[in-house]
Amino acid sequence: MKRAIVTVVGKDTIGIIAAVCTYLAENRINILDISQTIVDGYFNMMMIIDVTELDKPFGTIADELARMGEEKIGVQIRCQKEEIFDLMHRV
């Protein structure tokens, strides 16, 4: 199984989770774990996803999610392969 981490951060608004989950489902990406919080009007979500069955290159998925976040939802969406995420967040 190939896994990736999706993070979503920004001002809370209606439909953030729906938009991200719809995009993932349309691209055959399964959500393995999800956590989200809202603190003083700011939305923060982290997802672990299974990218084993991608029909598109991983970079395309990451770019499309980032663009969707900026242009349609007004949040920052970042998608990273699990091994890269782990290396970046090692203490």
URHUJO-V38393 format. One record per run of one state. SS is the DSSP state (A for helix, B for strand, O for the rest). FROM is the first residue (numbers start at 1). LEN is the number of residues. If there is no record, write none. Layout:
ss: {SS & SS}
from: {FROM & FROM}
len: {LEN & LEN}
//
This chain:
ss: {O & B & O & A & O & B & O & B & O & A & O & B & A & O}
from: {1 & 3 & 12 & 16 & 27 & 30 & 40 & 42 & 51 & 58 & 74 & 75 & 82 & 89}
len: {2 & 9 & 4 & 11 & 3 & 10 & 2 & 9 & 7 & 16 & 1 & 7 & 7 & 3}
//
